[in-house]
Amino acid sequence: MLFPIDQAPGDADRLAFQICETGESVTFGQLDTRANQVARVLRGCGVARGAHLALLLKNHRRFLEACFGADRAGVYYTTISTRLMADEIAYIVRDCAARVLVVSAGLDELVQQLRPLLPEGLKCFMLGPPASGFESWETQVDAAASTPIADTAQGLDMLYSSGTTGRPKGVKWPMPQTPAGARTMLVNLLAPLFGYGRDCRYLSPAPLYHAAPLRHCMTVIKLGGSVFVMEHFDAERSLHWIAQLRITHSQWVPTMFVRMLKLAEDVRKRHDLSSMQVAVHAAAPCPVEVKQRMLDWWGPIVFEYYAGTENNGFCTITPQQWLQHQGSVGRACQGVLHICDEEGNELPAGETGLVYFSAGPGFEYHNDPDRTAQTRNAKGWSTLGDIGRLDEEGYLYLVDRRAFMIISGGVNIYPQEAESVLIGHPKVADVAVIGVPSEDLGEAVKAVVQLLDPSAAGPAMEAELLAYCRQHLASFKCPRSVDFDAALPRHPTGKLYKQLLRRRYWPV
């Protein structure tokens, strides 16, 4: 048995993970058996060490079992969002050169559109009754031998960026040349930062196909903790599971915080959250007011980190540090932070520019040397395209994404500022601020708002929101108009697909 890494008697019968809604649970012994079976199926399908497996799966027991199987077969595993369109999925499958694709049940319409787009020779499997051209994943795995394959080796994820600013990019790290089950860079990084270990009861409310939920869940399991996976996020049910399962650790994105905070007060107070020791959040900027309200509610247990799928660097901030540096995402604990201008020259503390890391782990964008090169400056430092500044103590404050900056009348405007103000309005459920065409200004600032009560949309609400923003922010940074939307195109991980919104307003 490979996991936990530091084993103790009785570990085979301890809980590795459980699906909250179904109650389906997997012990460490069962996970070991099933990971061996997955590894055997991969080898039988011609997936050699260094080759690729693609998973188009909803949160399900078989998801983590497949990843752990690839992890001991020396295989790259690429997890794909089930919310993507068929052509986007086919692009990723082709780009990563997957030899095997496994698809969730219940995606029949998507599968029909996808199948003709897939490359010849790809082995296709489904959970549940297989569609035409697919085989049953359960039948193949459950019939395989449960003993380890002869050539076990440590595998690795190769995940694709969420594509919020363009085509998804495959983030590729060098395959570790270590035996399966060895301590990885992520295990060594995350365990001391967030206290992951044998006593951890970790709640994961987000889709496992995203980098943070997948990597943190697998890290907790490798360290002997128990993971509880929600099939999908729901604000009140999240509180229910924390109380019922006596959760000690969890991970969130700011939109989840917002939705929990906007529950009725009696609903929020109904659930006993006293077991929680660490609540981690990341993936998108968290407005200061939202973070403060979470600390007021949950206490000083809310930790934040800043990193990308690329993991070229890693910043963290404790709740105590954040109270002294409100709005910061922390100091670098992996890599060295730099703020640079557009030419790659380093800027002093207090000045705003592109966020770079040096001395961090290396990465490349799969099959895309040009985009890889665009992330580097002349010194070899790498950036993910975020704009920020450092204070004198080395704390990083993110301003926005470079790709989202609005240039209105020659002035640079960062929409994150107005978004942070508007999300604080009691009637707003979600908001995006974008630049739209303007004959006079080049770009004009517009807010697209999702209301808690959609029936309240109209000119009066628009005027109320514009006035509210002007009360809290300089007028040139505020939207000049508001459109209302039933639901913004937001990834379940919290990232907003602003390109989809912009396409409504900009000519093709």
Sequence and secondary structure as in RCSB ss.txt:
>XXXX:A:sequence
MLFPIDQAPGDADRLAFQICETGESVTFGQLDTRANQVARVLRGCGVARGAHLALLLKNHRRFLEACFGADRAGV
YYTTISTRLMADEIAYIVRDCAARVLVVSAGLDELVQQLRPLLPEGLKCFMLGPPASGFESWETQVDAAASTPIA
DTAQGLDMLYSSGTTGRPKGVKWPMPQTPAGARTMLVNLLAPLFGYGRDCRYLSPAPLYHAAPLRHCMTVIKLGG
SVFVMEHFDAERSLHWIAQLRITHSQWVPTMFVRMLKLAEDVRKRHDLSSMQVAVHAAAPCPVEVKQRMLDWWGP
IVFEYYAGTENNGFCTITPQQWLQHQGSVGRACQGVLHICDEEGNELPAGETGLVYFSAGPGFEYHNDPDRTAQT
RNAKGWSTLGDIGRLDEEGYLYLVDRRAFMIISGGVNIYPQEAESVLIGHPKVADVAVIGVPSEDLGEAVKAVVQ
LLDPSAAGPAMEAELLAYCRQHLASFKCPRSVDFDAALPRHPTGKLYKQLLRRRYWPV
>XXXX:A:secstr
   SSS  TTGGGSEEEEETTT  EEEHHHHHHHHHHHHHHHHHTT  TT EEEEE  S HHHHHHHHHHHTBT 
EEEE  TTS HHHHHHHHHHTT SEEEE TT HHHHHHHGGGS TT EEEESSS  TT EEHHHHHHHS  S  T
T B  EE  B   TTSS  BEE     S TT   HHHHHHHHHHT STT EEEE S TTSHHHHHHHHHHHHTT 
EEEE SS  HHHHHHHHHHHT  EEEE HHHHHHHHTS HHHHHTS  TT  EEEE SS   HHHHHHHHHHH T
TEEEEE  TT S EEEE HHHHHHSTT  BEEEESEEEEE TTS B  TT  EEEEEESS   EETT HHHHHHT
B TTS EEEEEEEEE TT  EEEEEEGGG EEETTEEE HHHHHHHHTTSTTEEEEEEEEEEETTTEEEEEEEEE
ESSGGG SHHHHHHHHHHHHHHS GGGS SEEEE SS  B TTS B HHHHHHHHS  
